């Protein structure tokens, strides 16, 4: 059971999304970890799956019990062919296939003290209390992290004991704060002023910080962490700087994260003195009652040799009596807790405790796996110490009758999307004769998917995700009727996902990665009155929501999240006055697009360019100049030519371009009102001097030269040593050979400004030269291409050096520019489980709003919240009331309705001044406000009028024309429910 060599390199492509959550040091610790997992029913399978996907070094399985029918409802590694085999042996092969870098072993003997000493973490699932106490005592004694995870029907329990002195190296998911420095005074204390005033409010008194990149007061660079004191005016005290050099410019202050120490009680103590994760006193009391319910269930098992029978009121009352007879719980100081046991709650737990449900296993298994990762990585604060999660809201309302015991029979089963599909297969959704599940995903399987999406395997690379996931789901449940669709769901595919498609579905489960896509799908569900189950994750944050027509509110994207997704920066700020890391990254990304994509397309379309440059904007003209009129006067023929061009680009962007800017706006320039031009967020830049011995300088030239070579169909080179030697032989380009010309208002010369006849002639001549030979290859930025990312990272870092801005490292650059959402398997599995719980309510008989739950979790900070959705907002105008789910429905009729007939229906609005629009164009007006021309059209068919006004005909299969009704009054404008004109 020895772990593979710990010196093995981390597969950054496989774990790319996970690295953005955990970081490299934590991932390296995870790769060295050895975990023992005992119990391979539903929860155990979920824990194992998540740990293997996330790359734990070694996982040893222990479960000698034979597979039985009831296991198949939540244990997705087992099938009918495994009945009678031990769960551990039956699960090992499929688990090992999830990740070849993880050793998946089996232990067939008893759990002994000697065995436990060989592991860092031990997890027990579906275990008896006596076993938990025995193993927990040994683990606590020897400093082995110990977890217990279990579900009983719709209630789950998780316990953590990481010992009495466990150090958390990185308690939170948040990145350390980094802020640009405006000024530092000499004195005691020295006063630090930040460039952005808002940054000061992100720091707290006592925070430890370090400094880097400071010019002048260099004594602070790399110093030991210093404590901060935040002043009322937003400045920061940083201690004595009296003897330090005078501050000149630049630099960044960076927060230093402090380790925290955790002390846990052993299980035999924590059982009677529980510390529970809860957000309110009411939640604490409920958790204590659930704690006693679990203890009573263990007592019942010990007394009767079996669990309570499902929905048996006699057994349930016995569990309630056992819970009442338990020793009173104690508080953190050992004092008895004066709490009243909620007997009704314990009774509901006992009645429903026999079922094994896939969504519950998914939630508890995900949280338990995350706690294992906390134990081995020392990243994020562990649970303190008990977590209870219940979904008893899935049961019928109090006044509804419970099932009869004789009606009960065990259920057999014959990313977020993958996790949802797995859950659907296990619960049998779409497995009936007329049921079915449609999987829609336009993407293809990539290597990075394998660390989170367990339905995919290496042999699936390049195949459509929808098809692979559908095949895998059928293997989980052969009765599942699943149809894969590989078309994107958006405006362009409404001929596929149109009226016919949505009329055939009963609901939608969405796991989309952008708020734009979420808003679109939610709008379709509102239009077709379909329930929507919506889930999303970002790192350790997760949410699961349910939207039911006429019962709950409709979907609304968070304002801040939607705004940040659509955020853009002023062009002038990005080009000439950057003040944040994001500005430099946007500039570098624009450079890539201009140099290696736009310029190639422009050269390839040279006929149009030679005819006229007036159609090009200034950025296009600039990029053509940079590529065509740079230091080269003909197409590159060799690697040396490409290096020379890249060196010229470096000089242009980071030296000559800055000197040109400063010639227009000198460092001491003062505006007419007396303020300095270079002040506040507008920082005075400085030109850089090229130095091939500096890694960032070399990386820029290496990446740019390779991209330029690829664009021209030439071979490149990765040899940095050879490149350094070559750069020593090449002279720095003469400024006269560099392209940009600045006009007085700081706009670059273009076809509209100073780009005159002579420059146009030169460009035409150069384009003529460039068109000799094959077309250029426009390069499209790819986040997984090393040279693409290296270029952007180096360009942004050098730009940051120009302006004294804290640079982003390569990892952060790739995440931001590649628009990569951090993700891990545990959060994905947890939110899929939460969605699965709401699914039970959606597919059953109609439920009141009080039955449904929105959910939010933060696995890093142990925050879990579930709440009842809001009711749909009621809008009112005069006597009329409606919600977002309401609409006016008007059948076209046979023969088709005329405009006069439709107006008669609209007159129900009592003659209000109402406009009717289609696709934003005015179609007709209601009675009481009729334009003169409308009267002559009263006898025309509605579809004829639609064609005349919109120049559009109904699409094939379209069943409804959606007409907008709006009121235009003197004091207010009102948008009424849509009018659905049924074709």
Secondary structure, DSSP 8 states (H G I E B T S, - for coil): -----TTS---TTTTHHHHHHH-HHHHHHHHT-EEEEE--SHHHHHHHHHHHHTT-SEEEEE--SBB-GGGGGT-TT--GGGBTSBHHHHHHHHHHHH-TTSEEEE--S---HHHHTT-SEEEEES--HHHHHHHHHHHHHHT-EEEEEEEETTEEEEEEE--SSEEESB--SS---EEEEEEE--SSS-EEEESSHHHHTT--TT-EEEEES-BS-GGGBT---EE-EE-TTS-EE-S--TTS----B--EEEEE---EEE----HHHHTTS--B--SSHHHHHHHHHHHHHHHHHHHHHHHHSS---TT-HHHHHHHHHHHHHS---B-TTS-B------HHHHHHHHHTTT---HHHHHHHHHHHHHHHHHHHH-BS----SEEEEE-GGGS--TTS----GGG---------HHHHHHHHHHHTTT-SSS--EEEE---B--GGGGGT-TT--GGGTTSBHHHHHHHHHHHH-TT--EEEE-S--SGGGTTTSSHHHHHT-SEEEE--SSHHHHHHHHHHHHHHT-EEEEEEEEBTEEEEEEE-TTTS------HHHHHHHT----HHHHHH---SHHHHHHHHHHHHHIIIIIHHHHHHTHHHHHH-STTS-HHHHHHHHHHHSSS-SS---SHHHHHHHHHHHHHIIIIIHHHHHHHHS-TT-B-TTS-BSS-TT----------TTSHHHHHHHHHHHHHHHHHTT------HHHHHHHHHHS----GGG----B-TTS-B--TTTT--HHHHHHHHHHHHHHTSSS--------TT-HHHHHHHHHHHHHHHHHHT-----HHHHHHHHTT---B-HHHHHHHHHHHHHHHHHHHSS---GGG--EEEEETTTTEEEEE-------EEETTEEE-TT--EEEE-TTTT-BHHHHHHHHGGGTT--EEEEETTEEEEE-TTS--GGGGGGTTSBHHHHHHHHHS----TT--EEEEEEEEE-SS-EEE---EEEE-
